[in-house]
Amino acid sequence: MDELTIESWQDPVAPGVLGMKLAGSVTIAQAAGLKDELVAALAKGCDLRVDVSQVSEIDLTGLQLLEAGHRSWMLAGKIFCLEIGGNRAYLDTVEAAGFRRHMGCKHDTNNTCIWVGGED
């Protein structure tokens, strides 16, 4: 199990967008730290792009935090999207948890559902 590292930055090309890169394990052991980072990012009032391409392990708690983030951004009228990069650890966990969808829910007005598709 790798330690979770989180890098956050303001997108220099798109001032209204924050970037966040997760690497290592995103499991219940790291849930509090990730939640704190997501809450701080939401408070900035920007759209968020979360890169999970370097996640080596993710469990149901990690998936639930990402879902809560997506829903929070949608309710705030902002965009939350994932950059998966074909990460099999992420995709396999989404599939095993039964979260993969073919279309977003009725609340997903920006077509950014984190469970749709999965090839990137």
C-alpha positions as CSV (number, residue, x, y, z in Angstrom):
1,M,0.0,0.0,0.0
2,D,1.4,3.3,-1.1
3,E,0.9,6.5,0.9
4,L,-1.5,9.0,-0.7
5,T,0.0,12.1,-2.1
6,I,-2.2,15.0,-3.2
7,E,-1.0,17.9,-5.4
8,S,-3.3,20.8,-5.9
9,W,-2.8,23.8,-8.2
10,Q,-4.6,26.7,-9.9
11,D,-4.8,26.1,-13.7
12,P,-2.7,28.9,-15.2
13,V,-4.6,28.7,-18.5
14,A,-8.1,28.5,-17.0
15,P,-8.2,30.7,-13.9
16,G,-11.6,29.2,-12.8
17,V,-10.3,25.7,-12.7
18,L,-8.3,23.9,-9.9
19,G,-6.3,20.8,-10.6
20,M,-5.8,18.0,-8.1
21,K,-3.6,14.9,-8.6
22,L,-4.0,11.9,-6.4
23,A,-1.2,9.3,-6.3
24,G,-0.8,6.2,-4.2
25,S,-3.6,4.6,-2.1
26,V,-7.0,6.2,-1.8
27,T,-8.5,4.1,1.0
28,I,-10.3,4.5,4.3
29,A,-6.9,5.1,6.0
30,Q,-6.5,8.3,3.9
31,A,-10.2,9.4,3.8
32,A,-9.9,12.3,6.3
33,G,-7.0,13.9,4.5
34,L,-8.7,13.6,1.1
35,K,-12.0,14.9,2.4
36,D,-10.2,18.0,3.9
37,E,-8.5,18.7,0.5
38,L,-11.8,18.4,-1.3
39,V,-13.6,20.7,1.2
40,A,-10.8,23.3,0.8
41,A,-11.0,23.1,-3.0
42,L,-14.8,23.5,-3.0
43,A,-14.5,26.6,-0.8
44,K,-12.5,28.3,-3.5
45,G,-15.6,28.2,-5.8
46,C,-13.8,26.9,-8.9
47,D,-14.3,23.9,-11.2
48,L,-12.1,20.9,-10.2
49,R,-10.2,18.4,-12.3
50,V,-9.1,15.4,-10.3
51,D,-6.3,13.2,-11.9
52,V,-6.5,9.7,-10.6
53,S,-4.2,8.2,-13.2
54,Q,-1.5,7.5,-10.6
55,V,-3.7,5.9,-8.0
56,S,-2.4,2.5,-7.1
57,E,-5.3,1.4,-4.9
58,I,-8.7,2.7,-4.2
59,D,-11.5,1.3,-2.1
60,L,-15.2,1.9,-1.6
61,T,-14.4,4.8,0.8
62,G,-12.3,6.5,-1.9
63,L,-15.0,6.0,-4.5
64,Q,-17.6,7.5,-2.1
65,L,-15.4,10.6,-1.4
66,L,-15.1,11.2,-5.2
67,E,-18.9,10.8,-5.6
68,A,-19.5,13.2,-2.7
69,G,-17.1,15.6,-4.4
70,H,-18.9,15.3,-7.7
71,R,-22.3,15.9,-6.1
72,S,-21.1,18.8,-4.1
73,W,-19.6,20.5,-7.2
74,M,-22.8,19.9,-9.1
75,L,-25.0,21.4,-6.3
76,A,-22.7,24.4,-6.3
77,G,-23.2,24.8,-10.1
78,K,-19.6,23.9,-10.8
79,I,-17.9,21.2,-12.7
80,F,-16.0,18.2,-11.1
81,C,-14.4,15.9,-13.5
82,L,-11.9,13.0,-13.3
83,E,-8.9,12.3,-15.5
84,I,-8.6,8.5,-15.3
85,G,-5.8,7.9,-17.9
86,G,-6.8,4.3,-18.3
87,N,-5.9,3.5,-14.7
88,R,-6.8,-0.2,-14.2
89,A,-6.8,0.0,-10.4
90,Y,-9.5,2.7,-10.5
91,L,-11.5,1.2,-13.3
92,D,-11.4,-2.3,-11.9
93,T,-12.6,-1.0,-8.5
94,V,-15.5,1.0,-10.1
95,E,-16.5,-2.1,-12.0
96,A,-16.3,-4.4,-9.0
97,A,-18.3,-2.0,-6.9
98,G,-21.0,-2.0,-9.5
99,F,-20.7,1.8,-10.0
100,R,-20.1,1.9,-13.7
101,R,-23.0,3.4,-15.7
102,H,-23.8,4.1,-19.3
103,M,-25.4,7.4,-18.6
104,G,-25.3,9.9,-15.7
105,C,-28.1,10.5,-13.2
106,K,-30.8,13.2,-13.6
107,H,-28.7,15.6,-11.6
108,D,-25.7,15.4,-14.0
109,T,-26.5,18.4,-16.1
110,N,-22.9,18.9,-17.2
111,N,-22.4,15.3,-18.4
112,T,-19.5,14.8,-16.0
113,C,-20.7,11.7,-14.2
114,I,-17.6,10.0,-12.8
115,W,-19.1,6.5,-13.3
116,V,-20.0,6.8,-17.0
117,G,-17.6,5.3,-19.6
118,G,-14.3,4.7,-18.1
119,E,-11.8,4.3,-20.9
120,D,-10.3,7.7,-20.0
